[in-house]
Amino acid sequence: MKYKIWILAGLLVIMPFLTRAAEYDPRKGARGTVILETETMINGQPIDYLDTERPHVTAMIVDIAPGGQTGWHSHAMPVYAYLMTGQLTVKVEDGKTMELKEGNAFVEVVKLKHNGINNGQTPVKLVVFYLGEKGTPIVTWPDKP
């Protein structure tokens, strides 16, 4: 019994040191909640990072009306998104289709064409972060015939 008490006491002493550096300290009035932790893009492939000496970050709210869509497009940089409202179907040129709902966070595909479609009755609202390069467009639209 004494052995278990010593183990419990030891754990209580070292627990504060085991927290990850990225977490906020709720004792100081702030708390962080992880909404996504992944090594893959939305289609399951490893994340493709951009290597640049001219970093440029863009944060954007994207709204898609019911029945609307983004249109087929691609990104040359990592793009992270959080679905604030609605439901979104994402089709990727590699043949995969993903269904996302409110509260989902995801990493968009890099250098692959994809299309976000709102098949629901509720407007879609996304907050999107583009980790790009100064002078590089955040969205590339396919050539039109």
Backbone as JSON Lines, residues from 0, in Angstrom:
{"i":0,"aa":"M","n":[0.82,-1.2,0.0],"ca":[0.0,0.0,0.0],"c":[0.87,1.27,0.0]}
{"i":1,"aa":"K","n":[1.92,1.28,0.85],"ca":[2.81,2.44,0.89],"c":[3.49,2.66,-0.45]}
{"i":2,"aa":"Y","n":[3.8,1.56,-1.16],"ca":[4.43,1.62,-2.48],"c":[3.54,2.39,-3.46]}
{"i":3,"aa":"K","n":[2.24,2.11,-3.46],"ca":[1.28,2.79,-4.35],"c":[1.17,4.27,-4.02]}
{"i":4,"aa":"I","n":[1.2,4.59,-2.74],"ca":[1.11,6.0,-2.33],"c":[2.33,6.77,-2.83]}
{"i":5,"aa":"W","n":[3.52,6.17,-2.73],"ca":[4.74,6.83,-3.21],"c":[4.7,7.04,-4.73]}
{"i":6,"aa":"I","n":[4.17,6.05,-5.45],"ca":[4.05,6.2,-6.91],"c":[3.07,7.32,-7.24]}
{"i":7,"aa":"L","n":[1.93,7.35,-6.57],"ca":[0.94,8.41,-6.8],"c":[1.53,9.77,-6.48]}
{"i":8,"aa":"A","n":[2.23,9.88,-5.36],"ca":[2.85,11.15,-4.98],"c":[3.88,11.59,-6.02]}
{"i":9,"aa":"G","n":[4.66,10.64,-6.49],"ca":[5.65,10.95,-7.52],"c":[5.02,11.45,-8.8]}
{"i":10,"aa":"L","n":[3.94,10.8,-9.21],"ca":[3.23,11.23,-10.42],"c":[2.66,12.63,-10.27]}
{"i":11,"aa":"L","n":[2.11,12.92,-9.1],"ca":[1.56,14.25,-8.88],"c":[2.63,15.33,-8.93]}
{"i":12,"aa":"V","n":[3.83,15.0,-8.51],"ca":[4.93,15.96,-8.54],"c":[5.41,16.21,-9.97]}
{"i":13,"aa":"I","n":[5.52,15.14,-10.78],"ca":[6.07,15.32,-12.13],"c":[5.04,15.64,-13.19]}
{"i":14,"aa":"M","n":[3.75,15.48,-12.93],"ca":[2.71,15.72,-13.94],"c":[2.8,17.11,-14.58]}
{"i":15,"aa":"P","n":[2.98,18.19,-13.81],"ca":[3.05,19.51,-14.46],"c":[4.19,19.62,-15.47]}
{"i":16,"aa":"F","n":[5.24,18.84,-15.28],"ca":[6.38,18.9,-16.19],"c":[6.17,18.05,-17.43]}
{"i":17,"aa":"L","n":[5.13,17.22,-17.45],"ca":[4.87,16.35,-18.59],"c":[3.96,17.01,-19.62]}
{"i":18,"aa":"T","n":[3.38,18.17,-19.3],"ca":[2.5,18.83,-20.26],"c":[3.31,19.33,-21.43]}
{"i":19,"aa":"R","n":[2.69,19.37,-22.57],"ca":[3.38,19.82,-23.77],"c":[3.53,21.33,-23.77]}
{"i":20,"aa":"A","n":[4.59,21.82,-24.38],"ca":[4.88,23.25,-24.4],"c":[3.79,24.04,-25.11]}
{"i":21,"aa":"A","n":[3.08,23.43,-26.05],"ca":[2.07,24.15,-26.84],"c":[0.79,24.37,-26.05]}
{"i":22,"aa":"E","n":[0.64,23.74,-24.91],"ca":[-0.6,23.89,-24.16],"c":[-0.54,25.13,-23.28]}
{"i":23,"aa":"Y","n":[-1.69,25.77,-23.13],"ca":[-1.8,26.93,-22.25],"c":[-2.01,26.44,-20.82]}
{"i":24,"aa":"D","n":[-1.71,27.3,-19.87],"ca":[-1.84,26.95,-18.46],"c":[-3.17,27.49,-17.95]}
{"i":25,"aa":"P","n":[-4.17,26.61,-17.69],"ca":[-5.47,27.09,-17.23],"c":[-5.4,27.81,-15.88]}
{"i":26,"aa":"R","n":[-4.35,27.58,-15.11],"ca":[-4.2,28.28,-13.83],"c":[-3.95,29.77,-14.04]}
{"i":27,"aa":"K","n":[-3.55,30.14,-15.26],"ca":[-3.29,31.54,-15.58],"c":[-4.42,32.16,-16.4]}
{"i":28,"aa":"G","n":[-5.53,31.43,-16.54],"ca":[-6.7,31.97,-17.21],"c":[-6.78,31.7,-18.69]}
{"i":29,"aa":"A","n":[-5.93,30.83,-19.22],"ca":[-5.98,30.51,-20.65],"c":[-5.97,28.99,-20.81]}
{"i":30,"aa":"R","n":[-6.67,28.5,-21.82],"ca":[-6.7,27.07,-22.08],"c":[-6.67,26.85,-23.58]}
{"i":31,"aa":"G","n":[-5.91,25.88,-24.02],"ca":[-5.84,25.53,-25.43],"c":[-6.51,24.19,-25.65]}
{"i":32,"aa":"T","n":[-7.28,24.08,-26.72],"ca":[-7.91,22.82,-27.09],"c":[-7.43,22.45,-28.48]}
{"i":33,"aa":"V","n":[-6.79,21.31,-28.61],"ca":[-6.3,20.85,-29.91],"c":[-7.51,20.42,-30.74]}
{"i":34,"aa":"I","n":[-7.65,21.0,-31.94],"ca":[-8.73,20.6,-32.83],"c":[-8.23,19.73,-33.97]}
{"i":35,"aa":"L","n":[-6.93,19.72,-34.19],"ca":[-6.35,18.87,-35.23],"c":[-4.89,18.65,-34.92]}
{"i":36,"aa":"E","n":[-4.47,17.41,-35.01],"ca":[-3.06,17.06,-34.9],"c":[-2.86,15.92,-35.89]}
{"i":37,"aa":"T","n":[-2.1,16.18,-36.96],"ca":[-1.99,15.2,-38.05],"c":[-0.67,15.34,-38.78]}
{"i":38,"aa":"E","n":[-0.32,14.31,-39.49],"ca":[0.85,14.32,-40.36],"c":[0.42,14.21,-41.82]}
{"i":39,"aa":"T","n":[-0.9,14.17,-42.07],"ca":[-1.39,13.96,-43.43],"c":[-2.36,15.05,-43.87]}
{"i":40,"aa":"M","n":[-2.43,15.2,-45.2],"ca":[-3.42,16.1,-45.79],"c":[-4.77,15.39,-45.78]}
{"i":41,"aa":"I","n":[-5.81,16.06,-46.22],"ca":[-7.16,15.53,-46.18],"c":[-7.32,14.23,-46.97]}
{"i":42,"aa":"N","n":[-6.47,14.01,-47.99],"ca":[-6.57,12.78,-48.79],"c":[-5.69,11.65,-48.26]}
{"i":43,"aa":"G","n":[-5.06,11.86,-47.1],"ca":[-4.27,10.8,-46.47],"c":[-2.79,10.81,-46.82]}
{"i":44,"aa":"Q","n":[-2.38,11.65,-47.77],"ca":[-0.96,11.72,-48.13],"c":[-0.21,12.62,-47.14]}
{"i":45,"aa":"P","n":[1.11,12.42,-46.98],"ca":[1.89,13.26,-46.06],"c":[1.78,14.74,-46.42]}
{"i":46,"aa":"I","n":[1.83,15.59,-45.42],"ca":[1.75,17.04,-45.63],"c":[2.95,17.48,-46.45]}
{"i":47,"aa":"D","n":[2.7,18.34,-47.44],"ca":[3.73,18.86,-48.33],"c":[4.02,20.3,-47.9]}
{"i":48,"aa":"Y","n":[5.13,20.52,-47.19],"ca":[5.48,21.85,-46.72],"c":[6.19,22.66,-47.8]}
{"i":49,"aa":"L","n":[6.05,23.97,-47.7],"ca":[6.7,24.89,-48.61],"c":[8.03,25.34,-47.99]}
{"i":50,"aa":"D","n":[9.09,25.32,-48.77],"ca":[10.4,25.77,-48.31],"c":[10.69,27.1,-49.01]}
{"i":51,"aa":"T","n":[10.69,28.2,-48.27],"ca":[10.87,29.51,-48.87],"c":[11.63,30.45,-47.95]}
{"i":52,"aa":"E","n":[12.26,31.42,-48.55],"ca":[12.94,32.47,-47.79],"c":[12.07,33.72,-47.73]}
{"i":53,"aa":"R","n":[10.89,33.67,-48.4],"ca":[9.96,34.81,-48.42],"c":[8.58,34.39,-47.92]}
{"i":54,"aa":"P","n":[8.47,33.94,-46.65],"ca":[7.18,33.46,-46.16],"c":[6.13,34.55,-46.14]}
{"i":55,"aa":"H","n":[4.9,34.13,-46.38],"ca":[3.76,35.05,-46.37],"c":[2.54,34.25,-45.93]}
{"i":56,"aa":"V","n":[1.87,34.69,-44.87],"ca":[0.7,34.0,-44.35],"c":[-0.54,34.83,-44.64]}
{"i":57,"aa":"T","n":[-1.6,34.16,-45.12],"ca":[-2.88,34.8,-45.35],"c":[-3.94,34.03,-44.57]}
{"i":58,"aa":"A","n":[-4.76,34.74,-43.79],"ca":[-5.89,34.13,-43.09],"c":[-7.15,34.69,-43.75]}
{"i":59,"aa":"M","n":[-8.1,33.8,-44.04],"ca":[-9.28,34.21,-44.81],"c":[-10.52,33.49,-44.3]}
{"i":60,"aa":"I","n":[-11.66,34.16,-44.35],"ca":[-12.95,33.51,-44.14],"c":[-13.51,33.21,-45.53]}
{"i":61,"aa":"V","n":[-13.9,31.96,-45.76],"ca":[-14.49,31.55,-47.04],"c":[-15.93,31.14,-46.78]}
{"i":62,"aa":"D","n":[-16.86,31.76,-47.5],"ca":[-18.29,31.45,-47.39],"c":[-18.74,30.75,-48.66]}
{"i":63,"aa":"I","n":[-19.5,29.66,-48.5],"ca":[-20.06,28.95,-49.65],"c":[-21.56,28.79,-49.4]}
{"i":64,"aa":"A","n":[-22.36,29.39,-50.28],"ca":[-23.82,29.34,-50.15],"c":[-24.34,27.92,-50.37]}
{"i":65,"aa":"P","n":[-25.52,27.59,-49.83],"ca":[-26.11,26.28,-50.12],"c":[-26.2,26.06,-51.63]}
{"i":66,"aa":"G","n":[-25.74,24.91,-52.09],"ca":[-25.72,24.61,-53.52],"c":[-24.49,25.15,-54.23]}
{"i":67,"aa":"G","n":[-23.68,25.94,-53.54],"ca":[-22.49,26.54,-54.15],"c":[-21.27,25.65,-54.04]}
{"i":68,"aa":"Q","n":[-20.21,26.07,-54.69],"ca":[-18.96,25.32,-54.65],"c":[-17.79,26.26,-54.9]}
{"i":69,"aa":"T","n":[-16.6,25.81,-54.53],"ca":[-15.41,26.63,-54.74],"c":[-15.0,26.62,-56.2]}
{"i":70,"aa":"G","n":[-15.3,25.54,-56.91],"ca":[-14.75,25.32,-58.24],"c":[-13.42,24.6,-58.1]}
{"i":71,"aa":"W","n":[-13.03,23.88,-59.13],"ca":[-11.78,23.12,-59.09],"c":[-10.61,24.08,-59.05]}
{"i":72,"aa":"H","n":[-9.73,23.87,-58.09],"ca":[-8.57,24.74,-57.89],"c":[-7.49,23.95,-57.17]}
{"i":73,"aa":"S","n":[-6.31,24.56,-57.03],"ca":[-5.22,23.93,-56.28],"c":[-4.46,25.0,-55.52]}
{"i":74,"aa":"H","n":[-3.58,24.54,-54.64],"ca":[-2.72,25.42,-53.85],"c":[-1.29,24.92,-53.97]}
{"i":75,"aa":"A","n":[-0.35,25.85,-54.08],"ca":[1.07,25.48,-54.15],"c":[1.71,25.49,-52.77]}
{"i":76,"aa":"M","n":[0.89,25.71,-51.74],"ca":[1.39,25.84,-50.37],"c":[0.47,25.11,-49.41]}
{"i":77,"aa":"P","n":[0.94,24.84,-48.18],"ca":[0.07,24.23,-47.19],"c":[-1.09,25.16,-46.83]}
{"i":78,"aa":"V","n":[-2.27,24.57,-46.7],"ca":[-3.49,25.31,-46.37],"c":[-4.2,24.55,-45.25]}
{"i":79,"aa":"Y","n":[-4.49,25.25,-44.17],"ca":[-5.17,24.67,-43.02],"c":[-6.52,25.33,-42.87]}
{"i":80,"aa":"A","n":[-7.56,24.54,-42.59],"ca":[-8.91,25.09,-42.53],"c":[-9.68,24.55,-41.34]}
{"i":81,"aa":"Y","n":[-10.64,25.35,-40.88],"ca":[-11.56,24.97,-39.81],"c":[-12.97,25.3,-40.29]}
{"i":82,"aa":"L","n":[-13.83,24.3,-40.29],"ca":[-15.21,24.45,-40.75],"c":[-16.06,24.97,-39.59]}
{"i":83,"aa":"M","n":[-16.41,26.25,-39.65],"ca":[-17.16,26.87,-38.56],"c":[-18.64,26.54,-38.62]}
{"i":84,"aa":"T","n":[-19.23,26.55,-39.82],"ca":[-20.65,26.22,-39.95],"c":[-20.88,25.42,-41.22]}
{"i":85,"aa":"G","n":[-21.94,24.61,-41.2],"ca":[-22.36,23.86,-42.38],"c":[-21.66,22.53,-42.55]}
{"i":86,"aa":"Q","n":[-21.9,21.95,-43.73],"ca":[-21.28,20.69,-44.12],"c":[-20.66,20.88,-45.49]}
{"i":87,"aa":"L","n":[-19.51,20.24,-45.72],"ca":[-18.77,20.45,-46.94],"c":[-18.31,19.11,-47.51]}
{"i":88,"aa":"T","n":[-18.55,18.93,-48.8],"ca":[-18.02,17.77,-49.52],"c":[-16.8,18.24,-50.28]}
{"i":89,"aa":"V","n":[-15.67,17.56,-50.09],"ca":[-14.45,17.91,-50.81],"c":[-14.09,16.76,-51.74]}
{"i":90,"aa":"K","n":[-14.05,17.06,-53.04],"ca":[-13.63,16.08,-54.04],"c":[-12.22,16.44,-54.48]}
{"i":91,"aa":"V","n":[-11.35,15.41,-54.55],"ca":[-9.95,15.61,-54.92],"c":[-9.69,14.87,-56.22]}
{"i":92,"aa":"E","n":[-8.82,15.43,-57.06],"ca":[-8.54,14.81,-58.35],"c":[-7.96,13.41,-58.24]}
{"i":93,"aa":"D","n":[-7.45,13.03,-57.06],"ca":[-6.94,11.66,-56.9],"c":[-8.06,10.65,-56.7]}
{"i":94,"aa":"G","n":[-9.33,11.13,-56.78],"ca":[-10.49,10.24,-56.69],"c":[-11.13,10.16,-55.33]}
{"i":95,"aa":"K","n":[-10.52,10.75,-54.32],"ca":[-11.09,10.68,-52.97],"c":[-12.13,11.77,-52.78]}
{"i":96,"aa":"T","n":[-13.14,11.43,-51.98],"ca":[-14.18,12.38,-51.59],"c":[-14.3,12.33,-50.07]}
{"i":97,"aa":"M","n":[-14.28,13.48,-49.44],"ca":[-14.4,13.57,-47.99],"c":[-15.62,14.39,-47.63]}
{"i":98,"aa":"E","n":[-16.31,13.97,-46.58],"ca":[-17.45,14.7,-46.04],"c":[-17.03,15.34,-44.73]}
{"i":99,"aa":"L","n":[-17.14,16.65,-44.64],"ca":[-16.73,17.38,-43.45],"c":[-17.95,18.04,-42.83]}
{"i":100,"aa":"K","n":[-17.91,18.18,-41.51],"ca":[-19.03,18.81,-40.82],"c":[-18.5,19.91,-39.91]}
{"i":101,"aa":"E","n":[-19.42,20.72,-39.43],"ca":[-19.09,21.81,-38.53],"c":[-18.18,21.34,-37.41]}
{"i":102,"aa":"G","n":[-17.1,22.09,-37.17],"ca":[-16.16,21.75,-36.12],"c":[-14.96,20.95,-36.59]}
{"i":103,"aa":"N","n":[-14.98,20.48,-37.85],"ca":[-13.84,19.73,-38.38],"c":[-12.72,20.69,-38.77]}
{"i":104,"aa":"A","n":[-11.49,20.3,-38.47],"ca":[-10.29,20.99,-38.93],"c":[-9.56,20.04,-39.86]}
{"i":105,"aa":"F","n":[-8.91,20.59,-40.89],"ca":[-8.24,19.71,-41.85],"c":[-7.13,20.45,-42.58]}
{"i":106,"aa":"V","n":[-6.25,19.66,-43.19],"ca":[-5.17,20.18,-44.01],"c":[-5.56,19.92,-45.46]}
{"i":107,"aa":"E","n":[-5.67,20.98,-46.25],"ca":[-6.04,20.8,-47.66],"c":[-4.89,20.14,-48.42]}
{"i":108,"aa":"V","n":[-5.22,19.59,-49.58],"ca":[-4.2,18.97,-50.41],"c":[-3.35,20.05,-51.08]}
{"i":109,"aa":"V","n":[-2.09,19.73,-51.31],"ca":[-1.16,20.65,-51.97],"c":[-0.89,20.11,-53.36]}
{"i":110,"aa":"K","n":[-0.94,21.0,-54.36],"ca":[-0.63,20.68,-55.76],"c":[-1.57,19.65,-56.37]}
{"i":111,"aa":"L","n":[-2.74,19.44,-55.79],"ca":[-3.77,18.58,-56.37],"c":[-5.04,19.41,-56.51]}
{"i":112,"aa":"K","n":[-5.73,19.27,-57.65],"ca":[-6.98,19.99,-57.84],"c":[-8.04,19.39,-56.92]}
{"i":113,"aa":"H","n":[-8.86,20.27,-56.34],"ca":[-9.95,19.84,-55.49],"c":[-11.09,20.85,-55.57]}
{"i":114,"aa":"N","n":[-12.28,20.41,-55.15],"ca":[-13.48,21.24,-55.24],"c":[-14.27,21.05,-53.95]}
{"i":115,"aa":"G","n":[-14.6,22.16,-53.27],"ca":[-15.44,22.12,-52.08],"c":[-16.87,22.42,-52.45]}
{"i":116,"aa":"I","n":[-17.8,21.55,-52.09],"ca":[-19.2,21.66,-52.49],"c":[-20.1,21.7,-51.26]}
{"i":117,"aa":"N","n":[-20.99,22.67,-51.22],"ca":[-21.98,22.75,-50.16],"c":[-23.27,22.11,-50.65]}
{"i":118,"aa":"N","n":[-23.49,20.84,-50.31],"ca":[-24.71,20.13,-50.69],"c":[-25.83,20.31,-49.67]}
{"i":119,"aa":"G","n":[-25.56,21.05,-48.6],"ca":[-26.53,21.22,-47.52],"c":[-27.42,22.43,-47.7]}
{"i":120,"aa":"Q","n":[-28.23,22.67,-46.69],"ca":[-29.15,23.8,-46.67],"c":[-28.61,24.99,-45.88]}
{"i":121,"aa":"T","n":[-27.48,24.79,-45.21],"ca":[-26.87,25.8,-44.35],"c":[-25.64,26.37,-45.04]}
{"i":122,"aa":"P","n":[-25.43,27.68,-44.98],"ca":[-24.21,28.24,-45.54],"c":[-22.98,27.64,-44.86]}
{"i":123,"aa":"V","n":[-21.93,27.43,-45.65],"ca":[-20.65,26.96,-45.14],"c":[-19.8,28.18,-44.85]}
{"i":124,"aa":"K","n":[-19.15,28.16,-43.69],"ca":[-18.2,29.22,-43.34],"c":[-16.94,28.54,-42.84]}
{"i":125,"aa":"L","n":[-15.84,28.81,-43.53],"ca":[-14.53,28.25,-43.19],"c":[-13.58,29.37,-42.81]}
{"i":126,"aa":"V","n":[-12.71,29.12,-41.83],"ca":[-11.57,30.0,-41.63],"c":[-10.39,29.21,-42.19]}
{"i":127,"aa":"V","n":[-9.64,29.87,-43.08],"ca":[-8.59,29.19,-43.84],"c":[-7.28,29.96,-43.68]}
{"i":128,"aa":"F","n":[-6.19,29.2,-43.46],"ca":[-4.86,29.78,-43.3],"c":[-3.96,29.25,-44.41]}
{"i":129,"aa":"Y","n":[-3.41,30.16,-45.2],"ca":[-2.52,29.83,-46.32],"c":[-1.1,30.16,-45.89]}
{"i":130,"aa":"L","n":[-0.23,29.17,-45.82],"ca":[1.17,29.39,-45.43],"c":[2.01,29.39,-46.7]}
{"i":131,"aa":"G","n":[2.09,30.57,-47.33],"ca":[2.68,30.66,-48.65],"c":[3.97,31.44,-48.74]}
{"i":132,"aa":"E","n":[4.16,31.99,-49.93],"ca":[5.36,32.73,-50.25],"c":[4.95,34.06,-50.87]}
{"i":133,"aa":"K","n":[5.63,35.13,-50.47],"ca":[5.32,36.44,-51.01],"c":[5.41,36.41,-52.54]}
{"i":134,"aa":"G","n":[4.35,36.91,-53.18],"ca":[4.31,36.96,-54.63],"c":[3.71,35.71,-55.29]}
{"i":135,"aa":"T","n":[3.41,34.67,-54.5],"ca":[2.81,33.45,-55.05],"c":[1.31,33.46,-54.77]}
{"i":136,"aa":"P","n":[0.46,33.23,-55.78],"ca":[-0.99,33.22,-55.54],"c":[-1.38,32.12,-54.56]}
{"i":137,"aa":"I","n":[-2.38,32.41,-53.7],"ca":[-2.8,31.4,-52.75],"c":[-3.7,30.34,-53.39]}
{"i":138,"aa":"V","n":[-4.32,30.69,-54.51],"ca":[-5.19,29.75,-55.24],"c":[-4.77,29.75,-56.71]}
{"i":139,"aa":"T","n":[-4.71,28.56,-57.3],"ca":[-4.45,28.44,-58.73],"c":[-5.68,27.82,-59.37]}
{"i":140,"aa":"W","n":[-6.22,28.51,-60.37],"ca":[-7.4,28.01,-61.1],"c":[-6.91,27.33,-62.37]}
{"i":141,"aa":"P","n":[-7.52,26.19,-62.74],"ca":[-7.09,25.5,-63.96],"c":[-7.29,26.39,-65.2]}
{"i":142,"aa":"D","n":[-6.47,26.15,-66.19],"ca":[-6.61,26.91,-67.44],"c":[-7.97,26.65,-68.04]}
{"i":143,"aa":"K","n":[-8.58,27.71,-68.54],"ca":[-9.88,27.58,-69.19],"c":[-9.67,27.44,-70.68]}
{"i":144,"aa":"P","n":[-10.44,26.54,-71.3],"ca":[-10.27,26.35,-72.76],"c":[-10.61,27.56,-73.56]}
